[in-house]
Amino acid sequence: MTETIEDLEAIAAELRPYFMAEDEAREKALHNCRQIIRYSASAIRAVHREEQDNARELLKSARKLIQDINYNLSEHGKLLHSGFVHDAQKEFAEGCITLALIAEENLPKPEMLGVSNAAYLDGLGESVGELRRYILDNLRRGDFSRCEGLLATMDSIYGILMTMDFPELLAHGLRRTTDAIRGITERTRGDLTVTLIQKQLETKLDPLSNI
């Protein structure tokens, strides 16, 4: 019995450093993920304020933390593919994609951002909500110049994500995101249509007001 207890203690002594290292890596990654989400959210707000240079700086800071996480968790595969890392990567991807679409730049690819393919697709889907917000802001300002083009982009994103119908284990909730995109896109189409019809009606009625 004594030998058995000694064996158990020896095994525990061997296992403890592994779990301590995992816990330390997890705590550091959690801290970095929270910061990535804050940077990414601030970058999206900056995009909507037409502060694109500020948005780029914030995303640059987030990218550095993404790189740190990928390096620090390279030997902790379970953590690297955990939900909280996925969420941070998704928010970062959303910020980068939103900036690229609104600034009319080439879309970054997943490997360029250092995020998983699933996080990238989730971020792409989430960017549709930001495009709706941008369109509505433009409508309120009476600027219709890019609204139809951005609505077409929303349609394209929905069409692409519809083809990514894979199991939840692989796609991390992408199906729910895709379902939400359909509603967002249709509401935006309705808002834009009503506003354009109203604008056309006002244009036709304006000469009559002088009679």
N, C-alpha and C positions, 0 to 999 in steps of 0.2 A: 504493500500500500504506500509506504514511504517513497519507494522508487517511482510509483505512478504519479504521486504528487510532484516529485522533483521533475519528472518528465513534463508534466503540464506546465510547471513554472518555467521550464526551459523553453517550451513552445511559445508560451505567452511572452517571454522576454524577446523572442525572435519576431513575433508579430507586432508588438507594440510600436517599434520604430516605423513600421510601414504605415500604420494607422495615424501616427503622429504626423508623418510627412504628408499624408493625404489630407488631414485636417488643416494643417498649415497652408497647403496649396489651395484648399477650398476657401479658407477665410480670405486669403489674398485675392483670389479670383472674384469672390463675391464683392469685395470692395471695388475692384477695378470695373466689374460689370455695372455696378450702380453708377460709377462715374461716367462710363461710356453712355449709359442711358441718359444721364443729365446733359452731357455734351451734345448728344444727338438731338434731343428735344430742343435744346437751345439753338442748335443750328437750323432746325426746321422753322422755329419762330423767326430767326434772322432772315431766312429765305423769304418768308411772307412779308417782312418789313423792307424787302429789297436791299438787304445788307448782305450781299453774296460773299464779299471778302471776309466778313466776320464769320459767316457760316463755314467757309472753307477752313478758317483757322480752328474753329471748334471741332470740325470733323477730322482735321489733322491731329489734334490732341486725342480724339477718340481712336483714331487709327493706331497711334502709338500704343495705347493700352490694349487694343486688339492683338497687336503683334506680341506684346508682353505675355498676354494670356496664352496665346498659341505656343509660345516658347516654354513658359513655365509649366504648362499642363501637357507637354509633349509626352511625358512619362506617366501621365495620369489620365488615360484614355476615357475612363468612366466620367470623370469630371469635365473633360473637354467637350464631351457630347451630352452634357447635362442640360436640363431645362433653363437654368439661369444664364448659362453661357449662350444658349440658342437665343434667348430673349434679347440679350445685349447685342449679339450679332445682327439680329433682325432689326433692332432700332437703328443701329449704325448703317445698315444697308438701306433702310428707309430714308434716312437723312441724305445719304450720298445720291440715291436714285432721285429723290425729290429735287435736290439741287440741280442735278444734271438735266432733268426734264424741264424745269422752269427756266434754267439758264440756257436751254437749247444746246446742251453739250452732249458728247457721246456718252452712252451709258457705261458705267464701270462694270467689269465682270466680277464674278464671285472670287476668283483667285487673286484679282487685283486688290480686293478689299480684305482678303484674308478671312472670309466667312464661309460657312458651309453652304452647299447648294440649297438646302431646305430653308436656312435662314435668309438667304438671298431672295428666294421666291416669296417668302412671307413678307420681307421688306418691300418687294415690288408690289405685292398686293396692298400693303398698308399705304403705299404712296398714292394710291387712287383717292383715298380720303383727303390727302393734302392737295391733290389737283382739284378736287371739288371745292375745297376752301378757297383756293387761288382763283378759280373761275367765279365764285360768288363774290369775292372781293372786287374782281374786275367789273362784274355786272353792277355792283353798287357805285363804282366810279364812272360807269357809263363807257367803259372800255371793252369793246367786243372783239378786238383785233385777234386775240389768240384763243378765244373761248371754244370755238368749234374745233380747232386743231387739237386742243387739249382734251376735249370730249372724245375725239377720235382716238387719242392715245389711251384714254381710259377704256374704251371699247377694245382696243388691241390687247391691253394687259389682261382684261377679262377673258378674251378669246384664247390667249396663250395659256393662262392658268387653268382654263377648263380642260386643256389637254393633259394636264399634270395630275391625272386622277389615280393616285397611288395610295397604298395603305397608310394609315395614320402613323405607323412606326417609322416609315420612311419620310413622310411629308410634314410631320409635326403640325397638324391642324390646318394645313393649307386649304382643305375642302371648306372649312367654316369661313375662312378668309375669302375664298372665291365666291361663296354664296352671298356674303355681305357686299362684295364688290358689285354684284348685279343690281342690288337695290340702290346702292350709292350712285351708280352710273345712270340708272333710269330716273332717279330723282333729279340728278343734275341735268339730264336731257330735258326733263319737264320744265325745270326752272329757266333754262336757257331759251327754250321754245316760247314760253310765256313772255319772257322779257323782250325777245326779238319781235314777237307779234305786237306787243305793246308799243315798242319803238317805231315799228312800221306804221301803226295806227296814228301815233302822235305826229309822225312826219306828214301823213296824208291830211290830217286835220289842221295842221299849223297854218297853211295858206288860207283856210276858211275863216280863221279867227280874225283876219284883217278885212273881211268883207263887211 
